[in-house]
C-alpha cells in the first residue's frame, strides 16, 4: 500500500509540474512600456491594453487610460460595471447628465471606484493622470449629449 501511495504522489507531482510549465507567463504593463493609442471619443486621452478584449461579451478586460491635465470625458454611461483605479495624478469625477466642475470629487492615487452599468457620469483630469479600467465586456460608452 505504501508503494502505491508513493507512486500516486509521484505521478501527481509530475502532472502538476507539467501543468505549471504549460501555464502562461504574467502580463506586465507599465505606463512607460505601454503601447499607447489615441481614444477618439476623449480628446487628448490615450489607451493601452493590459489584458482581454473589452469588446467581447462576458470576457474580463483591463486597460490603462491616461489624460493630460484638463482632459475631459463628457457625460456618458456604460452597459456593464466599470472598475476604475487611480494610478497617478488626480482625476475629478461627477455623476449626472451635465458636467458640473463644482460638484466633482477629486480622486487621488490608490482610489478605486466601481461604477454600475447605466450610471451617468463624467470625468476630468485635474493633473496629468493614469487610471486603470477593468470589467466584464462588452465595454460600451454611450454619450448623454451627442
MDTraj code that builds the backbone (N, CA, C; nanometers):
import mdtraj as md
import numpy as np

residues = "UNK UNK UNK UNK UNK UNK UNK UNK UNK UNK UNK UNK UNK UNK UNK UNK UNK UNK UNK UNK UNK UNK UNK UNK UNK UNK UNK UNK UNK UNK UNK UNK UNK UNK UNK UNK UNK UNK UNK UNK UNK UNK UNK UNK UNK UNK UNK UNK UNK UNK UNK UNK UNK UNK UNK UNK UNK UNK UNK UNK UNK UNK UNK UNK UNK UNK UNK UNK UNK UNK UNK UNK UNK UNK UNK UNK UNK UNK UNK UNK UNK UNK UNK UNK UNK UNK UNK UNK UNK UNK UNK UNK UNK UNK UNK UNK UNK UNK UNK UNK UNK UNK UNK UNK UNK UNK UNK UNK UNK UNK UNK UNK UNK UNK UNK UNK UNK UNK UNK UNK UNK UNK UNK UNK UNK UNK UNK UNK UNK UNK UNK UNK UNK UNK UNK UNK UNK UNK UNK UNK UNK UNK UNK UNK UNK UNK".split()
xyz = np.array([
    [0.0806, -0.1191, 0.0000],
    [0.0000, 0.0000, 0.0000],
    [0.0851, 0.1258, 0.0000],
    [0.1920, 0.1223, 0.0809],
    [0.2794, 0.2383, 0.0854],
    [0.3373, 0.2658, -0.0526],
    [0.3749, 0.1633, -0.1236],
    [0.4340, 0.1795, -0.2559],
    [0.3334, 0.2422, -0.3515],
    [0.2067, 0.2042, -0.3445],
    [0.1064, 0.2605, -0.4352],
    [0.0803, 0.4078, -0.4029],
    [0.0850, 0.4439, -0.2719],
    [0.0678, 0.5838, -0.2343],
    [0.1845, 0.6677, -0.2852],
    [0.3035, 0.6164, -0.2694],
    [0.4229, 0.6875, -0.3172],
    [0.4160, 0.7044, -0.4681],
    [0.3771, 0.6017, -0.5386],
    [0.3646, 0.6076, -0.6848],
    [0.2575, 0.7096, -0.7236],
    [0.1437, 0.7090, -0.6528],
    [0.0366, 0.8043, -0.6807],
    [0.0838, 0.9480, -0.6582],
    [0.1513, 0.9727, -0.5454],
    [0.2018, 1.1067, -0.5163],
    [0.3054, 1.1508, -0.6186],
    [0.3927, 1.0609, -0.6582],
    [0.4936, 1.0935, -0.7591],
    [0.4262, 1.1308, -0.8913],
    [0.3253, 1.0549, -0.9304],
    [0.2530, 1.0843, -1.0546],
    [0.1828, 1.2194, -1.0453],
    [0.1233, 1.2503, -0.9289],
    [0.0543, 1.3782, -0.9094],
    [0.1525, 1.4944, -0.9211],
    [0.2700, 1.4812, -0.8608],
    [0.3701, 1.5878, -0.8705],
    [0.4159, 1.6074, -1.0146],
    [0.4358, 1.4997, -1.0868],
    [0.4773, 1.5099, -1.2268],
    [0.3694, 1.5799, -1.3074],
    [0.2442, 1.5388, -1.2891],
    [0.1339, 1.6007, -1.3624],
    [0.1193, 1.7479, -1.3261],
    [0.1258, 1.7802, -1.1990],
    [0.1142, 1.9201, -1.1564],
    [0.2317, 2.0019, -1.2077],
    [0.3475, 1.9437, -1.2055],
    [0.4651, 2.0138, -1.2582],
    [0.4488, 2.0421, -1.4058],
    [0.3924, 1.9480, -1.4800],
    [0.3686, 1.9685, -1.6227],
    [0.2683, 2.0785, -1.6475],
    [0.1660, 2.0870, -1.5639],
    [0.0666, 2.1921, -1.5763],
    [0.1309, 2.3270, -1.5482],
    [0.2138, 2.3326, -1.4460],
    [0.2796, 2.4584, -1.4117],
    [0.3686, 2.5060, -1.5255],
    [0.4355, 2.4141, -1.5927],
    [0.5221, 2.4525, -1.7032],
    [0.4422, 2.5036, -1.8218],
    [0.3184, 2.4540, -1.8396],
    [0.2370, 2.4941, -1.9535],
    [0.1629, 2.6247, -1.9287],
    [0.1614, 2.6752, -1.8061],
    [0.0886, 2.7975, -1.7739],
    [0.1488, 2.9165, -1.8472],
    [0.0641, 3.0149, -1.8749],
    [0.1105, 3.1356, -1.9420],
    [0.1918, 3.2226, -1.8472],
    [0.2785, 3.3028, -1.9060],
    [0.3564, 3.3981, -1.8265],
    [0.2681, 3.5178, -1.7928],
    [0.2947, 3.5848, -1.6819],
    [0.2159, 3.7031, -1.6466],
    [0.2373, 3.8155, -1.7475],
    [0.1363, 3.8999, -1.7605],
    [0.1465, 4.0190, -1.8433],
    [0.1839, 4.1351, -1.7528],
    [0.2881, 4.2069, -1.7888],
    [0.3313, 4.3223, -1.7102],
    [0.3329, 4.4443, -1.8029],
    [0.2557, 4.5465, -1.7651],
    [0.2490, 4.6699, -1.8426],
    [0.2723, 4.7850, -1.7459],
    [0.3636, 4.8729, -1.7797],
    [0.3859, 4.9937, -1.7000],
    [0.3493, 5.1138, -1.7868],
    [0.3240, 5.2281, -1.7252],
    [0.2949, 5.3462, -1.8065],
    [0.4063, 5.3782, -1.9068],
    [0.5303, 5.3405, -1.8745],
    [0.6420, 5.3675, -1.9657],
    [0.6532, 5.2661, -2.0791],
    [0.6099, 5.1424, -2.0569],
    [0.6231, 5.0389, -2.1613],
    [0.4926, 5.0132, -2.2358],
    [0.3846, 5.0772, -2.1933],
    [0.2533, 5.0562, -2.2561],
    [0.2547, 5.1004, -2.4017],
    [0.1730, 5.0334, -2.4826],
    [0.1554, 5.0700, -2.6240],
    [0.0327, 5.1614, -2.6322],
    [0.0569, 5.2904, -2.6182],
    [-0.0500, 5.3888, -2.6108],
    [-0.1116, 5.4160, -2.7476],
    [-0.2442, 5.4228, -2.7498],
    [-0.3216, 5.4535, -2.8704],
    [-0.4186, 5.5666, -2.8363],
    [-0.4480, 5.6554, -2.9332],
    [-0.5440, 5.7630, -2.9042],
    [-0.6848, 5.7075, -2.8784],
    [-0.7601, 5.7780, -2.7953],
    [-0.9009, 5.7450, -2.7700],
    [-0.9829, 5.8529, -2.8415],
    [-1.0386, 5.8203, -2.9584],
    [-1.1068, 5.9232, -3.0385],
    [-1.2217, 5.9940, -2.9652],
    [-1.2937, 5.9237, -2.8767],
    [-1.4076, 5.9844, -2.8079],
    [-1.3660, 6.0896, -2.7062],
    [-1.2451, 6.0786, -2.6516],
    [-1.1992, 6.1689, -2.5470],
    [-1.0719, 6.2392, -2.5945],
    [-1.0862, 6.3641, -2.6332],
    [-0.9753, 6.4406, -2.6906],
    [-0.8544, 6.4452, -2.5968],
    [-0.7392, 6.4040, -2.6495],
    [-0.6138, 6.4073, -2.5743],
    [-0.5869, 6.2843, -2.4889],
    [-0.6866, 6.1967, -2.4733],
    [-0.6709, 6.0768, -2.3908],
    [-0.6062, 5.9668, -2.4733],
    [-0.5362, 5.8765, -2.4043],
    [-0.4732, 5.7604, -2.4684],
    [-0.5063, 5.6348, -2.3887],
    [-0.5034, 5.5221, -2.4599],
    [-0.5398, 5.3935, -2.4009],
    [-0.4321, 5.2909, -2.4325],
    [-0.4076, 5.1995, -2.3374],
    [-0.3140, 5.0885, -2.3596],
    [-0.3743, 4.9625, -2.2972],
    [-0.3891, 4.8584, -2.3755],
    [-0.4464, 4.7330, -2.3254],
    [-0.3501, 4.6646, -2.2289],
    [-0.4082, 4.6039, -2.1258],
    [-0.3320, 4.5189, -2.0349],
    [-0.3641, 4.3737, -2.0669],
    [-0.4942, 4.3420, -2.0659],
    [-0.5349, 4.2035, -2.0915],
    [-0.6793, 4.1993, -2.1390],
    [-0.7125, 4.0936, -2.2100],
    [-0.8502, 4.0706, -2.2519],
    [-0.8911, 4.1528, -2.3724],
    [-1.0211, 4.1458, -2.3999],
    [-1.0796, 4.2169, -2.5126],
    [-1.2056, 4.2870, -2.4642],
    [-1.2035, 4.4208, -2.4529],
    [-1.3192, 4.4923, -2.3998],
    [-1.4451, 4.4804, -2.4861],
    [-1.4293, 4.4371, -2.6101],
    [-1.5446, 4.4246, -2.6995],
    [-1.6138, 4.2891, -2.6874],
    [-1.5500, 4.1921, -2.6229],
    [-1.6032, 4.0566, -2.6160],
    [-1.6990, 4.0407, -2.4978],
    [-1.8210, 3.9998, -2.5271],
    [-1.9221, 3.9800, -2.4228],
    [-1.8785, 3.8705, -2.3264],
    [-1.8917, 3.8990, -2.1969],
    [-1.8622, 3.8001, -2.0938],
    [-1.7150, 3.7811, -2.0625],
    [-1.6272, 3.8552, -2.1280],
    [-1.4828, 3.8388, -2.1082],
    [-1.4271, 3.9500, -2.0192],
    [-1.3352, 3.9130, -1.9299],
    [-1.2670, 4.0111, -1.8456],
    [-1.1695, 4.0918, -1.9323],
    [-1.1584, 4.2208, -1.9032],
    [-1.0618, 4.3068, -1.9709],
    [-1.0040, 4.4048, -1.8704],
    [-0.8872, 4.4591, -1.9031],
    [-0.8267, 4.5667, -1.8246],
    [-0.7394, 4.6489, -1.9180],
    [-0.7461, 4.7800, -1.9023],
    [-0.6605, 4.8671, -1.9822],
    [-0.6264, 4.9928, -1.9029],
    [-0.5221, 5.0612, -1.9487],
    [-0.4812, 5.1875, -1.8896],
    [-0.5383, 5.3017, -1.9724],
    [-0.5735, 5.4099, -1.9055],
    [-0.6114, 5.5346, -1.9716],
    [-0.5248, 5.6447, -1.9127],
    [-0.4749, 5.7310, -1.9994],
    [-0.4039, 5.8479, -1.9470],
    [-0.4585, 5.9711, -2.0167],
    [-0.4567, 6.0795, -1.9423],
    [-0.5082, 6.2058, -1.9952],
    [-0.4217, 6.3198, -1.9438],
    [-0.4098, 6.4244, -2.0266],
    [-0.3377, 6.5432, -1.9803],
    [-0.4268, 6.6243, -1.8876],
    [-0.3664, 6.7092, -1.8073],
    [-0.4429, 6.7987, -1.7201],
    [-0.5478, 6.8718, -1.8041],
    [-0.6705, 6.8731, -1.7564],
    [-0.7796, 6.9393, -1.8282],
    [-0.8546, 6.8486, -1.9250],
    [-0.8010, 6.7277, -1.9523],
    [-0.8683, 6.6346, -2.0435],
    [-1.0035, 6.5937, -1.9880],
    [-1.1077, 6.5992, -2.0715],
    [-1.2436, 6.5728, -2.0247],
    [-1.3040, 6.4481, -2.0883],
    [-1.3818, 6.3773, -2.0075],
    [-1.4677, 6.2687, -2.0539],
    [-1.6099, 6.3175, -2.0278],
    [-1.6802, 6.3645, -2.1325],
    [-1.8130, 6.4220, -2.1119],
    [-1.9129, 6.3193, -2.0583],
    [-2.0296, 6.3649, -2.0114],
    [-2.1285, 6.2740, -1.9534],
    [-2.1586, 6.1544, -2.0439],
    [-2.1519, 6.0354, -1.9816],
    [-2.1728, 5.9108, -2.0553],
    [-2.2081, 5.8004, -1.9570],
    [-2.2353, 5.6824, -2.0110],
    [-2.2561, 5.5649, -1.9265],
    [-2.2102, 5.4413, -2.0015],
    [-2.1987, 5.3323, -1.9286],
    [-2.1555, 5.2044, -1.9851],
    [-2.2639, 5.1004, -1.9615],
    [-2.2674, 5.0013, -2.0476],
    [-2.3650, 4.8927, -2.0357],
    [-2.3401, 4.8099, -1.9100],
    [-2.2131, 4.7842, -1.8802],
    [-2.1755, 4.6989, -1.7670],
    [-2.0957, 4.7786, -1.6639],
    [-2.0748, 4.7197, -1.5477],
    [-1.9964, 4.7828, -1.4417],
    [-1.8541, 4.8115, -1.4898],
    [-1.8067, 4.9299, -1.4557],
    [-1.6708, 4.9720, -1.4888],
    [-1.5968, 4.9940, -1.3574],
    [-1.4802, 4.9327, -1.3439],
    [-1.3965, 4.9500, -1.2251],
    [-1.2805, 5.0421, -1.2608],
    [-1.2590, 5.1438, -1.1792],
    [-1.1562, 5.2451, -1.2055],
    [-1.0604, 5.2503, -1.0874],
    [-0.9304, 5.2411, -1.1165],
    [-0.8265, 5.2555, -1.0149],
    [-0.7353, 5.3699, -1.0569],
    [-0.7172, 5.4680, -0.9700],
    [-0.6286, 5.5807, -1.0000],
    [-0.4859, 5.5376, -0.9695],
    [-0.4008, 5.5419, -1.0716],
    [-0.2610, 5.5017, -1.0562],
    [-0.1693, 5.6208, -1.0326],
    [-0.1947, 5.7318, -1.1019],
    [-0.1126, 5.8518, -1.0819],
    [-0.1951, 5.9751, -1.1166],
    [-0.1567, 6.0876, -1.0579],
    [-0.2279, 6.2119, -1.0837],
    [-0.3588, 6.2196, -1.0075],
    [-0.4402, 6.3160, -1.0469],
    [-0.5703, 6.3359, -0.9829],
    [-0.6773, 6.3481, -1.0902],
    [-0.7849, 6.2710, -1.0720],
    [-0.8987, 6.2772, -1.1632],
    [-1.0179, 6.3321, -1.0857],
    [-1.0944, 6.4191, -1.1510],
    [-1.2178, 6.4713, -1.0945],
    [-1.3322, 6.3907, -1.1534],
    [-1.4285, 6.3541, -1.0691],
    [-1.5351, 6.2642, -1.1112],
    [-1.6694, 6.3190, -1.0643],
    [-1.7693, 6.3094, -1.1530],
    [-1.9027, 6.3558, -1.1163],
    [-2.0106, 6.2652, -1.1713],
    [-2.1291, 6.2759, -1.1122],
    [-2.2451, 6.1978, -1.1548],
    [-2.3493, 6.2903, -1.2156],
    [-2.4181, 6.2406, -1.3183],
    [-2.5265, 6.3173, -1.3783],
    [-2.5109, 6.3340, -1.5271],
    [-2.6034, 6.4144, -1.5833],
    [-2.6108, 6.4333, -1.7283],
    [-2.5405, 6.5596, -1.7771],
    [-2.5002, 6.6461, -1.6840],
    [-2.4345, 6.7715, -1.7204],
    [-2.3056, 6.7844, -1.6414],
    [-2.1983, 6.8201, -1.7105],
    [-2.0695, 6.8341, -1.6450],
    [-2.0723, 6.9576, -1.5550],
    [-2.0542, 6.9368, -1.4252],
    [-2.0563, 7.0435, -1.3258],
    [-1.9281, 7.0332, -1.2437],
    [-1.8282, 7.1144, -1.2783],
    [-1.6982, 7.1051, -1.2135],
    [-1.7054, 7.1304, -1.0629],
    [-1.7953, 7.2151, -1.0198],
    [-1.8022, 7.2454, -0.8756],
    [-1.8565, 7.1269, -0.7951],
    [-1.9253, 7.0337, -0.8602],
    [-1.9811, 6.9172, -0.7906],
    [-1.8906, 6.7941, -0.8011],
    [-1.7791, 6.8063, -0.8738],
    [-1.6911, 6.6904, -0.8951],
    [-1.6060, 6.6625, -0.7708],
    [-1.5764, 6.5355, -0.7486],
    [-1.4910, 6.4933, -0.6371],
    [-1.3544, 6.4522, -0.6923],
    [-1.2479, 6.4871, -0.6201],
    [-1.1119, 6.4534, -0.6606],
    [-1.0758, 6.3137, -0.6102],
    [-1.0218, 6.2333, -0.6984],
    [-0.9715, 6.1005, -0.6635],
    [-0.8221, 6.0978, -0.6908],
    [-0.7462, 6.0572, -0.5891],
    [-0.6002, 6.0523, -0.5973],
    [-0.5516, 5.9087, -0.6108],
    [-0.4212, 5.8872, -0.6341],
    [-0.3681, 5.7515, -0.6479],
    [-0.4085, 5.6608, -0.5320],
    [-0.4471, 5.5405, -0.5688],
    [-0.4912, 5.4428, -0.4708],
    [-0.6423, 5.4339, -0.4593],
    [-0.7137, 5.5332, -0.5118],
    [-0.8596, 5.5309, -0.5076],
    [-0.9121, 5.4298, -0.6080],
    [-1.0122, 5.3527, -0.5645],
    [-1.0783, 5.2553, -0.6510],
    [-1.2274, 5.2860, -0.6496],
    [-1.2878, 5.2931, -0.7683],
    [-1.4315, 5.3171, -0.7794],
    [-1.4916, 5.2121, -0.8705],
    [-1.6091, 5.1630, -0.8347],
    [-1.6812, 5.0678, -0.9172],
    [-1.8127, 5.1343, -0.9570],
    [-1.8291, 5.1593, -1.0866],
    [-1.9436, 5.2341, -1.1379],
    [-2.0388, 5.1361, -1.2064],
    [-2.1566, 5.1137, -1.1490],
    [-2.2500, 5.0179, -1.2094],
    [-2.2929, 5.0596, -1.3500],
    [-2.3243, 4.9612, -1.4320],
    [-2.3747, 4.9885, -1.5656],
    [-2.4967, 5.0791, -1.5587],
    [-2.5074, 5.1703, -1.6532],
    [-2.6224, 5.2599, -1.6616],
    [-2.6100, 5.3875, -1.5817],
    [-2.5088, 5.3995, -1.4946],
    [-2.4924, 5.5202, -1.4134],
    [-2.4268, 5.6298, -1.4987],
    [-2.4946, 5.7434, -1.5099],
    [-2.4427, 5.8559, -1.5888],
    [-2.3324, 5.9253, -1.5087],
    [-2.2168, 5.9436, -1.5726],
    [-2.1030, 6.0045, -1.5045],
    [-2.0145, 6.0783, -1.6039],
    [-1.9203, 6.1540, -1.5507],
    [-1.8254, 6.2295, -1.6318],
    [-1.6978, 6.2451, -1.5513],
    [-1.5902, 6.2832, -1.6204],
    [-1.4610, 6.2952, -1.5514],
    [-1.3750, 6.4013, -1.6186],
    [-1.2770, 6.4470, -1.5431],
    [-1.1788, 6.5423, -1.5959],
    [-1.0473, 6.5215, -1.5219],
    [-0.9388, 6.5240, -1.5968],
    [-0.8066, 6.5112, -1.5361],
    [-0.7694, 6.6460, -1.4741],
    [-0.7563, 6.6490, -1.3418],
    [-0.7126, 6.7716, -1.2740],
    [-0.5651, 6.7955, -1.3013],
    [-0.4877, 6.6861, -1.3025],
    [-0.3457, 6.6885, -1.3377],
    [-0.3262, 6.5813, -1.4444],
    [-0.2075, 6.5722, -1.5017],
    [-0.1790, 6.4567, -1.5867],
    [-0.2084, 6.3338, -1.5019],
    [-0.2763, 6.2353, -1.5585],
    [-0.3133, 6.1203, -1.4765],
    [-0.3164, 5.9923, -1.5587],
    [-0.3034, 5.8802, -1.4855],
    [-0.3170, 5.7462, -1.5433],
    [-0.4123, 5.6687, -1.4536],
    [-0.5131, 5.6055, -1.5160],
    [-0.6072, 5.5208, -1.4432],
    [-0.6121, 5.3842, -1.5102],
    [-0.6546, 5.2850, -1.4350],
    [-0.6802, 5.1525, -1.4914],
    [-0.8305, 5.1318, -1.4921],
    [-0.8810, 5.0834, -1.6057],
    [-1.0224, 5.0492, -1.6208],
    [-1.0301, 4.8984, -1.6383],
    [-1.1226, 4.8336, -1.5674],
    [-1.1413, 4.6902, -1.5841],
    [-1.2884, 4.6557, -1.5686],
    [-1.3244, 4.5392, -1.6202],
    [-1.4620, 4.4943, -1.6088],
    [-1.4852, 4.3696, -1.6919],
    [-1.6115, 4.3392, -1.7120],
    [-1.6535, 4.2277, -1.7960],
    [-1.7201, 4.2883, -1.9189],
    [-1.6738, 4.2477, -2.0374],
    [-1.7226, 4.3053, -2.1618],
    [-1.8663, 4.2670, -2.1942],
    [-1.9243, 4.3376, -2.2898],
    [-1.8568, 4.4408, -2.3679],
    [-1.8467, 4.5737, -2.2921],
    [-1.7374, 4.6446, -2.3189],
    [-1.7149, 4.7767, -2.2610],
    [-1.7698, 4.8777, -2.3609],
    [-1.8895, 4.9255, -2.3362],
    [-1.9530, 5.0216, -2.4258],
    [-1.9496, 5.1601, -2.3627],
    [-1.9536, 5.2630, -2.4453],
    [-1.9644, 5.4008, -2.3971],
    [-2.0768, 5.4681, -2.4748],
    [-2.1772, 5.5146, -2.4034],
    [-2.2888, 5.5855, -2.4653],
    [-2.2887, 5.7276, -2.4101],
    [-2.2761, 5.8260, -2.4990],
    [-2.2732, 5.9655, -2.4557],
    [-2.4147, 6.0159, -2.4317],
    [-2.4310, 6.0983, -2.3303],
    [-2.5616, 6.1549, -2.2956],
    [-2.6017, 6.2605, -2.3980],
    [-2.5071, 6.3464, -2.4345],
    [-2.5324, 6.4538, -2.5328],
    [-2.4503, 6.4220, -2.6565],
    [-2.5193, 6.4058, -2.7681],
    [-2.4476, 6.3692, -2.8925],
    [-2.4167, 6.4874, -2.9766],
])
top = md.Topology()
chain = top.add_chain()
for i, resn in enumerate(residues, 1):
    res = top.add_residue(resn, chain, resSeq=i)
    for name in ("N", "CA", "C"):
        top.add_atom(name, md.element.get_by_symbol(name[0]), res)
traj = md.Trajectory(xyz[None], top)
